[in-house]
């Protein structure tokens, strides 16, 4: 099973359209997507705008592969549960985000081999074709998870991820910390991967 998530910041139709197209061409019926507040309705994959925290975790646990935007919440949950993850970062020039911090995040985390990234539809289709038989990734232990978060914070604090025009740092270390440590058992809240 493949689980796709776009977080809750807004729609990410470019990602959902690419996965839906790939599923249709490949005849895949084992894909579920959390699509956010989108007007686009996939034809080949099952979807819901939002899922609660418990349902989100269940989808991740049963999935062989996670496809997501390059939000830290989604990435950390996938790595903590030992799941392979392919991320497609939102792009500011396409109006998908305020700045390109997700591109920087995807590139940086891809360098160490923990995630795979795809910058566009074609590259995503290639990654998915390569992963037709996905395997689990090495699960992060609590020490590794802390080290990863510390590395990400250092990267952000070094200003390798630029602020947007208003001086806002959407993925500030404090925000990332809150997302990474959101209780997964609180079913009354909606999961908000960054």
C-alpha positions as CSV (number, residue, x, y, z in Angstrom):
1,X,0.0,0.0,0.0
2,X,1.2,3.5,-0.8
3,X,0.1,6.4,1.5
4,X,0.3,10.0,0.1
5,X,0.1,13.1,2.3
6,X,0.2,16.8,1.5
7,X,-0.1,18.0,5.1
8,X,-2.7,20.6,6.1
9,X,-1.2,23.9,4.9
10,X,-3.2,23.8,1.7
11,X,-3.7,21.8,-1.5
12,X,-0.8,20.4,-3.4
13,X,-2.5,19.4,-6.6
14,X,0.7,19.0,-8.6
15,X,1.7,16.1,-6.3
16,X,-1.8,14.5,-6.2
17,X,-2.2,14.8,-10.0
18,X,1.2,13.2,-10.6
19,X,0.4,10.3,-8.3
20,X,-3.1,9.8,-9.7
21,X,-1.8,9.8,-13.2
22,X,0.9,7.3,-12.3
23,X,-1.6,5.0,-10.6
24,X,-3.9,5.1,-13.6
25,X,-1.1,4.2,-16.1
26,X,0.3,1.5,-13.8
27,X,-3.1,0.1,-12.7
28,X,-2.4,0.6,-9.0
29,X,-5.4,0.5,-6.8
30,X,-3.5,0.3,-3.5
31,X,-3.0,4.0,-3.0
32,X,-4.7,6.3,-0.4
33,X,-4.0,10.0,-0.3
34,X,-4.7,12.7,2.2
35,X,-5.2,15.6,-0.3
36,X,-5.9,18.6,1.9
37,X,-8.4,21.3,1.0
38,X,-8.3,20.7,-2.7
39,X,-10.9,21.0,-5.4
40,X,-9.1,18.3,-7.5
41,X,-10.6,14.9,-7.1
42,X,-8.3,12.0,-8.1
43,X,-9.8,9.4,-10.4
44,X,-7.4,6.5,-9.8
45,X,-6.6,6.7,-6.0
46,X,-8.7,6.7,-2.9
47,X,-8.5,10.0,-1.0
48,X,-9.8,12.2,1.8
49,X,-9.1,15.9,2.5
50,X,-7.9,15.2,6.0
51,X,-7.4,12.3,8.4
52,X,-7.2,12.3,12.2
53,X,-4.0,11.6,14.1
54,X,-4.8,7.9,14.7
55,X,-5.8,7.2,11.2
56,X,-2.7,9.0,9.8
57,X,-0.5,6.8,11.9
58,X,-2.3,3.7,10.8
59,X,-1.9,4.6,7.1
60,X,1.8,5.2,7.7
61,X,2.2,1.9,9.6
62,X,0.6,-0.3,6.9
63,X,2.1,1.5,4.0
64,X,5.1,0.1,2.1
65,X,5.9,3.6,0.7
66,X,5.0,7.2,1.7
67,X,4.8,9.9,-0.8
68,X,4.6,13.4,0.6
69,X,5.4,17.1,0.3
70,X,8.8,18.0,1.9
71,X,7.3,18.8,5.3
72,X,9.3,17.8,8.3
73,X,6.4,16.2,10.2
74,X,5.7,13.8,7.3
75,X,9.4,13.0,6.9
76,X,10.1,12.4,10.5
77,X,7.0,10.2,11.0
78,X,8.0,8.1,8.0
79,X,11.6,7.7,9.2
80,X,10.6,6.9,12.8
81,X,8.3,4.1,11.5
82,X,11.0,2.8,9.2
83,X,9.1,3.6,6.0
84,X,10.6,4.6,2.6
85,X,9.5,8.1,1.7
86,X,9.6,10.0,-1.6
87,X,9.1,13.7,-1.2
88,X,8.1,16.3,-3.8
89,X,8.8,19.8,-2.4
90,X,6.3,22.6,-2.8
91,X,7.6,25.5,-5.0
92,X,7.1,29.2,-4.3
93,X,7.3,30.1,-8.1
94,X,4.2,27.9,-8.6
95,X,2.3,29.5,-5.7
96,X,2.5,26.3,-3.6
97,X,4.3,27.9,-0.7
98,X,5.7,31.2,0.6
99,X,9.3,30.3,-0.2
100,X,11.5,27.4,-1.3
101,X,12.5,26.0,2.0
102,X,11.0,22.6,1.1
103,X,13.3,22.4,-1.9
104,X,16.3,23.0,0.4
105,X,15.0,20.5,2.9
106,X,14.4,17.8,0.2
107,X,17.9,18.3,-1.3
108,X,19.6,18.3,2.0
109,X,17.9,15.2,3.4
110,X,18.3,13.3,0.0
111,X,22.1,13.8,0.2
112,X,22.3,11.5,3.2
113,X,20.2,8.8,1.6
114,X,17.4,8.8,4.2
115,X,14.7,10.0,1.7
116,X,14.2,10.2,-2.0
117,X,13.1,13.4,-3.7
118,X,11.4,14.3,-6.9
119,X,11.3,17.8,-8.1
120,X,8.6,17.3,-10.8
121,X,6.0,14.9,-12.2
122,X,8.5,13.1,-14.5
123,X,11.0,12.6,-11.7
124,X,8.3,11.4,-9.4
125,X,7.1,8.8,-11.9
126,X,10.7,7.6,-12.4
127,X,11.2,7.2,-8.6
128,X,7.9,5.3,-8.3
129,X,8.7,3.1,-11.2
130,X,12.1,2.3,-9.5
131,X,10.2,1.5,-6.3
132,X,7.6,-0.9,-7.7
133,X,8.5,-3.3,-4.9
134,X,9.3,-1.0,-2.0
135,X,11.0,-2.3,1.1
136,X,11.0,-0.8,4.5
137,X,13.7,1.6,5.5
138,X,15.8,1.4,8.7
139,X,13.6,2.6,11.6
140,X,14.9,5.5,13.5
141,X,15.5,4.9,17.2
142,X,15.0,7.7,19.7
143,X,18.7,8.6,19.7
144,X,18.9,8.8,15.9
145,X,15.6,10.8,15.8
146,X,17.1,13.4,18.2
147,X,20.3,13.5,16.2
148,X,18.3,14.0,13.0
149,X,16.2,16.8,14.5
150,X,19.4,18.5,15.9
151,X,21.0,18.3,12.4
152,X,18.0,19.8,10.8
153,X,17.9,22.6,13.4
154,X,21.6,23.3,12.8
155,X,20.9,23.4,9.0
156,X,18.0,25.9,9.5
157,X,19.9,28.0,12.0
158,X,22.8,28.3,9.6
159,X,20.4,30.1,7.3
160,X,20.7,27.5,4.5
161,X,16.9,27.8,4.3
162,X,16.1,31.4,3.5
163,X,13.4,33.4,5.1
164,X,10.5,34.6,3.0
165,X,10.0,38.3,2.0
166,X,8.3,39.1,5.3
167,X,11.0,37.7,7.4
168,X,8.9,34.7,8.5
169,X,10.7,31.4,9.0
170,X,7.9,28.9,8.5
171,X,10.0,25.9,9.6
172,X,11.7,27.6,12.6
173,X,13.2,25.1,15.0
174,X,10.5,25.7,17.5
175,X,7.7,24.9,15.0
176,X,9.5,21.9,13.8
177,X,9.9,20.6,17.4
178,X,6.2,21.0,18.0
179,X,5.3,19.1,14.8
180,X,7.8,16.3,15.5
181,X,6.5,15.7,19.0
182,X,2.7,16.0,18.4
183,X,1.0,13.1,20.3
184,X,0.0,10.6,17.7
185,X,-2.7,9.1,20.1
186,X,-4.8,12.3,20.3
187,X,-7.6,11.4,17.9
188,X,-9.4,14.7,18.5
189,X,-6.7,16.6,16.6
190,X,-5.9,16.6,13.0
191,X,-2.3,15.6,12.1
192,X,-0.5,18.6,10.7
193,X,2.7,17.5,9.0
194,X,4.6,20.6,7.9
